[in-house]
């Protein structure tokens, strides 16, 4: 089996309403997604999607994916898409770094592997059944009252796990946010306070030592070292997200001994192949983890839910569905969706999501041998 053609689409994904994070310093109104279809000489086609959360959140942007494809795609044409280690090695040798640009190509190859083997991805990732995954809301930064109202709205939609975006330079404001939210969380619900690296270590220590909440705190500061300094001096468990890209980053974080968990995002770490490696490391060292992508439609969400579903529940936290925030749906009726706070991966072979090319518009690039 060999790759005969790689076709690329640019798809704009407006959000249903503006979204603020990192203490309100970052605002988002639309995402730029890249869809890719890899066709094989045997007639199979696999799909992938790469969608950075804008261009201010991580060192990634939508146009960067498509620019990287100009280098990566010709190197993959003629290769066996099911030889995933080789595919990733070729991409890394052809273009070092740029992990986010490699993720949709890796995803499409996994889709082909599933289709050719007759297995859904959750089985290829080690799962024995399609297990529903709890999903968490994502609550944009606002005043305490605004954030409480957003959690109440999410609760009405079936969410029982919430991620509240806090952070800023005024400790009193974040103390007020956490205090108000912690007071309204009901039995059976869970909350994570996601700082998105907005705090200086001194602010983090002031806030977290001033509140009674003992919920997860996510990425309080910019670097692994800064987060470790905070984790050693606060009563809340700390998990990491944005500062982790390579497997080496994860090893460095583990060696600090200061963290209890992490987020695994295939687009951030380079694709499902590397996300699975990191998942297995997390299992070995005892971390709990959220598995979700950085953004995108139900296609990208479903790929992450496959990996989450195949992860032991003892170590798996909730996952987030970006498509719930979108004003458009490029793959209507397909993939893992919110059903009373749970998302279940498809049982069909591969990803179980097949976009209609006519809904995506004209391709922006085609690579053939």
C-alpha positions, 0 to 999 in steps of 0.5 A, spaced: 500 500 500 502 506 498 500 514 498 498 516 491 495 523 493 495 528 498 489 533 498 489 539 502 483 544 504 483 550 508 476 551 512 474 557 516 471 555 523 468 561 526 466 560 534 459 561 536 461 567 541 467 570 542 472 566 547 477 569 552 482 565 556 489 567 560 486 572 564 482 575 558 489 577 555 487 572 549 481 573 545 478 568 539 473 569 534 474 564 529 479 558 528 483 556 521 483 549 520 486 544 515 483 538 512 487 533 509 485 527 505 491 521 503 489 517 498 492 510 496 493 506 490 489 501 493 483 505 493 483 507 501 482 514 503 484 517 510 482 524 513 486 528 518 485 535 521 490 540 524 487 546 527 491 551 532 487 555 537 488 561 533 496 564 533 497 567 540 495 561 544 501 556 542 507 557 537 502 554 531 498 557 526 493 555 520 497 557 515 504 554 518 500 547 517 499 548 509 506 551 508 509 545 512 505 541 507 509 543 501 515 540 504 512 534 508 507 532 503 512 530 497 516 526 502 510 522 503 507 520 496 509 513 495 510 511 502 506 506 506 501 510 510 500 504 515 508 504 516 507 509 522 513 509 525 517 510 518 512 516 516 513 519 522 521 518 522 520 521 514 517 527 517 522 529 522 528 528 518 524 532 512 522 538 517 525 538 524 520 541 529 513 544 526 510 538 530 503 541 529 504 541 522 505 533 522 499 531 526 493 531 521 498 527 516 499 522 522 492 522 523 490 521 516 495 515 516 492 512 522 485 512 519 488 508 513 491 503 518 484 502 521 480 502 515 485 497 512 485 492 518 477 493 519 478 496 526 476 502 529 482 507 532 480 505 539 482 498 538 488 499 535 490 504 541 489 498 546 482 498 548 477 492 548 471 496 547 468 503 545 468 506 552 464 513 553 469 518 555 466 524 560 467 531 557 468 537 560 466 544 559 470 550 557 468 556 561 471 563 558 474 568 562 470 573 565 467 576 572 465 571 577 458 572 576 459 571 568 463 565 569 458 562 574 452 563 569 456 559 564 457 553 568 450 553 569 449 553 562 454 548 561 450 544 566 444 544 563 447 541 557 449 535 561 456 537 563 459 535 570 466 536 569 468 544 568 474 547 566 474 555 568 479 559 565 482 564 570 489 568 570 491 575 570 495 580 574 490 582 580 490 576 585 484 579 588 480 578 582 482 570 581 481 569 588 474 572 587 473 567 581 475 561 584 471 562 591 465 564 587 465 557 582 468 553 588 461 555 592 457 553 586 460 546 584 455 540 586 456 533 588 458 529 583 461 535 579 469 536 578 472 543 576 479 545 573 482 552 574 486 553 567 490 559 568 493 558 561 500 560 563 498 567 565 501 567 572 507 569 574 510 565 580 508 570 585 501 571 583 500 564 583 502 563 590 498 568 592 492 566 589 492 558 590 494 559 598 488 564 599 483 559 597 480 553 600 479 550 593 483 543 592 481 542 585 486 541 579 490 547 577 492 547 570 499 550 567 499 556 572 506 559 569 509 559 563 515 554 564 516 547 567 521 550 572 516 556 574 510 551 574 514 546 579 516 552 583 509 553 584 506 546 585 511 545 591 508 550 595 501 550 594 496 545 596 492 543 589 494 538 584 498 541 578 497 539 571 501 541 565 499 543 558 502 548 554 509 547 556 509 540 553 511 539 546 516 533 545 517 527 549 523 530 552 519 535 555 514 530 558 521 526 561 523 533 564 517 534 567 516 527 570 524 528 573 521 534 577 517 530 581 512 536 582 506 534 577 500 530 578 497 530 571 498 533 564 494 534 558 495 530 551 493 534 545 495 530 538 496 537 534 501 540 540 505 534 540 505 532 533 500 527 532 496 520 534 503 516 534 506 521 539 500 522 543 500 515 544 507 514 546 506 520 551 500 516 554 504 510 555 509 514 559 503 517 563 501 511 565 508 508 567 509 514 571 502 514 574 500 521 571 492 522 570 491 526 563 486 529 559 486 527 552 483 532 547 486 536 541 487 544 541 481 545 536 478 543 530 471 540 528 468 533 530 473 530 526 479 532 530 475 531 536 473 524 535 481 522 533 482 524 540 476 521 543 479 514 540 485 515 544 482 517 551 477 511 550 482 506 550 486 509 556 484 506 563 479 510 567 484 510 573 488 515 569 483 518 564 480 525 566 475 528 562 476 530 554 474 537 551 470 537 544 472 544 541 466 543 536 461 545 541 464 552 540 463 552 533 458 556 529 459 551 523 459 543 522 463 541 517 462 533 518 454 534 521 452 528 524 458 524 525 463 523 530 464 523 538 458 528 540 456 530 547 450 526 549 449 527 557 456 529 558 459 523 555 462 522 548 463 515 545 468 514 539 465 510 533 465 503 532 466 503 525 473 502 522 478 507 522 476 514 525 469 513 523 468 520 520 468 521 513 468 529 511 464 530 504 469 534 500 463 538 497 462 541 504 469 543 504 470 548 498 475 547 493 482 544 495 488 549 496 493 544 494 494 537 491 500 533 491 501 527 487 507 522 485 
